[in-house]
């Protein structure tokens, strides 16, 4: 599904960053935009953006 999309947008709260999970649907390099809350630090946002996605904190 990710491979067929023109644009991949992930909406997730900041607590998900760095947590280990049972399943994964895509790597950060496959995501175009991450929309998250303001709990994500500037350093974390920079790490994510280095892997590809634009980070929007709202």
N, C-alpha and C positions, 0 to 999 in steps of 0.2 A: 504494500500500500504506500509506503514512504517513497519507494522508487518511482511510482507512477504519478506522484503529486508534483504540481508546478511549484508549490510553496508549502513548507511544513512549519506549522506554528505549534509550539508546546506551551501550555498554560499549566504552571505548577507553583505551589507555594515554596518559599525559600528553604523550609525544613527538609525538602526532598534532596537538596544539593548535598552530595557527599554521603548520603545514606545508602546502605546496601539493600537491594531489593531482589525478590525472587525472579521477576521477569523484567525484560527490557524490550522496548519496541524499536528503538533506534539509538545510534550513537549521537553525541552532541555535534559531530561533524556533518550529520545528515539533517540537522535542524536549521531552519533559516532564521527563525525568531523565537526567543524565549520570553514569555510574559510571566512575571513573577511579582511578589510583593516587595516592600521596601526592607525586609529583613535580610536580603542578600547584601553582603558588604561590597564595597568598591573593588576589593581584591578578588573576591569570588566572581564578580561580574567580569572583571578583566580576564580571569582564567578561562571563563566560558567563551568570551568573545575571541580569545586567542585560538579556540577550537573551531570557530566559524559563525555561530549564531549571533545575531543582534540581540542584546538584552534590553528589555523594557521593564522597568520597575514602576509599578503603579500602586 
